[in-house]
Amino acid sequence: MLSADGRYEIRVTRDPADIEAAQRLRYHVFYDEMSADPSPEMRESGRDFDRFDTICDHLLVIDRERPVGQQIVGTYRMLLRADAEAHGGYYSSSEYDIADFVAGFGGRNAAEIGRSCVHADYRNQRIVELLWRGLAHYYRDNNVERIFGCASFPGTDPEALALPLSYLYHFHLAPPDLRVRALSALHVPMNRIDKEELNPRSAIRQVPALIRAYLRLGGVCGDGAVIDHQFGTTDVFMVLAMENLPDKYHDYFERDTPA
């Protein structure tokens, strides 16, 4: 799928060369820029990788005007329910108790998304929208009714994130049927400021763009944040149920026109 001006391509792939290119972008963002702690193997290869990469689909935003080999400027990876069930579950189960949530899928298809990143020169609303346009087409093409995953704030000090975490807790906490809780040993309370003391406009400005995208589409969060010391982030669990997608986004994301 191409953008209207033909500059950007949105691609879903399992091609090993594409995956390696996405892993190099992830390494640059997570380890070079954000100072995450790579394994020796990651440092040697200059790639971020784990066991899930080979069983996931990978969404790429490609800028055709960049030099060959440097054209991937944004990426997500998606793990479909069938692949998760065939290969040992979901990445987010290492941080959250998702057993009841997964059992509640019933006959619905689901996809876990994660490892999202955007090149520093492209962190703008347009690229985030392209990523989510690609996700929405993927969502539709695979009949996905639940999309979920861990999303991150930079930094590991929850007090420094008290305002946005409290905002998510008070205004966007998932209803009981969609709510998961951080594993007890990892659970960091999100309710750090009373709702009456919050300034929502100030809070939303501190929420990363990719989490704001969830919220605009009707996404909600789980109970409890988790500190990810390897990546130097504070994670929250986000879930989007297709039935909660606002009508205007059904029209926007599902039409078969260029992005």
C-alpha positions in Angstrom: 0.0 0.0 0.0 1.3 3.4 -1.0 0.7 6.9 0.4 -1.2 9.3 -1.7 2.0 11.0 -2.9 3.7 7.6 -3.6 6.6 8.4 -1.3 5.8 6.0 1.5 5.1 2.3 1.2 3.3 0.3 3.9 4.3 -3.4 3.8 3.4 -6.5 5.9 6.2 -9.1 5.6 7.8 -12.2 6.9 10.8 -11.9 4.5 14.0 -12.5 6.5 15.8 -9.6 4.8 12.9 -7.2 5.7 12.9 -8.5 9.3 16.6 -8.0 9.7 16.2 -4.4 8.4 13.4 -3.8 10.9 15.6 -5.3 13.7 18.4 -2.9 12.8 16.0 0.1 13.1 14.8 -1.3 16.4 18.4 -1.6 17.6 19.2 1.9 16.6 16.1 3.3 18.4 16.1 1.1 21.5 19.9 0.6 22.1 21.7 3.5 20.5 19.2 6.2 21.1 17.3 5.0 24.2 20.3 3.3 25.9 18.6 -0.1 26.4 20.9 -3.0 27.4 21.7 -5.3 24.5 22.9 -8.9 24.8 26.4 -9.6 23.4 24.8 -11.2 20.3 22.6 -8.2 19.7 25.5 -5.8 20.1 27.6 -7.8 17.6 24.9 -8.0 15.0 23.5 -4.5 15.5 20.0 -6.0 15.6 17.3 -6.2 18.2 15.7 -9.7 18.1 14.0 -12.4 20.2 12.3 -15.7 19.7 9.0 -14.1 18.6 10.4 -12.4 15.4 10.3 -15.5 13.3 6.6 -16.3 14.1 5.4 -12.7 13.7 4.3 -10.6 10.8 6.2 -7.4 10.5 4.7 -4.1 9.4 7.0 -1.6 7.8 6.7 2.0 6.8 9.3 2.6 4.0 10.4 6.0 2.7 11.3 5.5 -0.9 13.3 8.7 -1.0 15.9 7.5 1.5 19.0 5.5 0.4 18.7 1.8 -0.2 19.3 0.0 3.0 18.0 2.9 5.1 14.5 3.1 3.9 12.6 1.6 6.8 11.5 4.4 9.1 8.8 2.7 11.2 7.9 -0.8 12.3 5.5 -2.9 14.3 5.3 -6.6 14.7 2.1 -8.6 15.0 1.5 -12.0 16.5 -1.7 -13.7 15.5 -3.6 -15.9 17.9 -3.0 -19.1 15.9 0.7 -18.5 15.8 0.9 -17.7 19.5 -1.0 -20.8 20.4 1.2 -23.0 18.2 4.5 -21.5 19.5 4.2 -21.0 23.3 2.0 -17.9 23.9 2.4 -14.2 23.9 5.3 -11.8 24.7 3.1 -9.8 27.1 2.6 -12.8 29.4 6.1 -12.1 30.7 4.8 -8.9 32.3 1.0 -9.3 32.7 -1.4 -12.1 33.8 -3.3 -12.5 30.5 -4.8 -16.0 31.1 -8.4 -14.8 31.7 -8.1 -12.2 29.0 -7.0 -14.8 26.4 -9.6 -17.3 27.6 -12.2 -14.6 26.9 -11.3 -14.5 23.2 -13.8 -17.3 22.6 -14.1 -17.6 18.9 -12.6 -14.2 18.2 -9.3 -13.8 16.4 -6.7 -11.7 18.2 -3.3 -10.2 17.5 -0.6 -9.0 19.9 1.4 -6.0 18.6 4.7 -4.7 19.9 8.3 -3.7 19.2 7.0 -0.5 17.7 9.5 2.2 16.9 9.9 5.1 14.5 13.1 6.7 13.2 13.9 9.9 15.1 13.5 12.0 11.9 10.0 10.7 11.4 8.2 11.0 14.7 5.3 12.9 13.5 1.5 12.4 13.2 1.7 11.3 9.6 4.0 8.3 10.2 2.0 7.2 13.3 -1.1 7.3 11.2 0.5 5.3 8.4 1.5 2.7 11.0 -2.0 2.5 12.3 -3.5 2.5 8.8 -1.4 -0.5 8.0 -2.4 -2.1 11.3 -6.1 -1.5 10.6 -5.8 -3.2 7.2 -4.1 -6.1 8.8 -6.7 -6.2 11.5 -9.5 -6.4 8.8 -7.7 -8.8 6.5 -7.2 -11.3 9.3 -10.6 -10.8 10.9 -8.9 -9.6 14.2 -11.4 -8.5 16.9 -8.9 -8.0 19.7 -5.5 -6.2 19.3 -3.3 -5.8 22.4 0.2 -5.5 23.7 2.7 -3.7 25.9 3.3 0.0 25.1 6.1 2.0 26.6 7.0 5.3 28.2 10.7 6.2 28.2 12.3 6.0 31.6 12.1 3.8 34.7 11.0 6.2 37.4 7.2 5.9 37.9 7.1 9.0 40.0 8.4 11.0 37.0 5.5 9.5 35.0 2.9 10.0 37.8 0.7 12.4 35.7 0.3 10.3 32.5 0.1 7.0 34.4 -2.7 8.4 36.7 -4.5 9.8 33.7 -4.5 6.4 32.0 -5.8 4.8 35.1 -8.6 7.3 35.8 -9.8 7.9 32.3 -8.8 4.8 30.2 -8.8 1.8 32.5 -10.2 -1.2 30.7 -13.6 -2.6 31.7 -13.5 -5.9 33.7 -13.9 -8.2 30.7 -10.9 -6.6 29.0 -8.7 -5.8 32.0 -5.5 -7.5 32.8 -3.2 -6.9 35.7 0.5 -6.7 35.9 2.2 -9.8 37.5 2.3 -9.3 41.2 6.1 -9.3 41.4 6.2 -6.6 38.7 3.1 -4.5 39.5 3.7 -0.7 39.8 0.6 1.2 40.8 -0.7 3.7 38.2 -3.1 5.5 40.5 -0.5 8.0 41.8 -2.5 11.2 41.6 -6.1 11.6 42.6 -8.5 12.1 39.7 -9.7 15.4 41.0 -6.2 16.8 41.0 -5.4 15.8 37.4 -5.2 18.2 34.5 -6.1 15.9 31.6 -4.7 18.3 28.9 -1.4 18.4 30.6 -1.4 14.7 31.1 -2.2 13.8 27.5 0.8 15.8 26.3 3.0 13.4 28.3 1.6 10.3 26.7 3.7 8.9 23.8 2.2 9.2 20.3 1.7 5.5 19.8 -0.3 5.2 23.1 -2.3 8.2 22.1 -3.2 6.4 18.9 -4.6 3.5 20.9 -6.7 6.0 22.9 -8.1 7.8 19.8 -9.3 4.4 18.5 -11.0 3.5 21.7 -8.2 1.6 23.3 -8.0 1.0 27.1 -5.2 0.1 29.5 -4.6 -2.7 32.0 -4.1 -2.3 35.8 -0.5 -1.7 36.7 2.6 -0.6 35.0 5.8 -2.7 34.7 9.4 -1.4 34.7 11.4 -3.0 31.9 15.0 -2.5 32.9 16.5 -4.0 29.8 14.8 -1.4 27.6 14.8 1.4 30.1 11.0 1.9 29.8 7.8 1.8 31.9 5.3 -0.4 30.2 1.5 -0.4 30.2 -0.8 -3.0 28.7 -3.1 -1.6 26.0 -6.1 -3.4 24.3 -8.4 -2.4 21.5 -11.7 -4.2 20.9 -13.0 -3.7 17.4 -16.5 -3.2 18.6 -15.2 -0.1 20.5 -13.7 1.5 17.4 -15.3 4.9 16.7 -17.5 5.0 13.6 -15.3 7.6 11.9 -12.3 5.3 12.1 -14.2 2.4 10.6 -14.7 4.6 7.5 -11.1 6.0 7.6 -9.2 2.8 8.1 -11.2 0.3 6.2 -11.6 2.0 2.8 -9.3 0.6 0.1 -7.7 4.0 -0.9 -4.1 5.1 -0.6 -2.9 6.2 2.8 
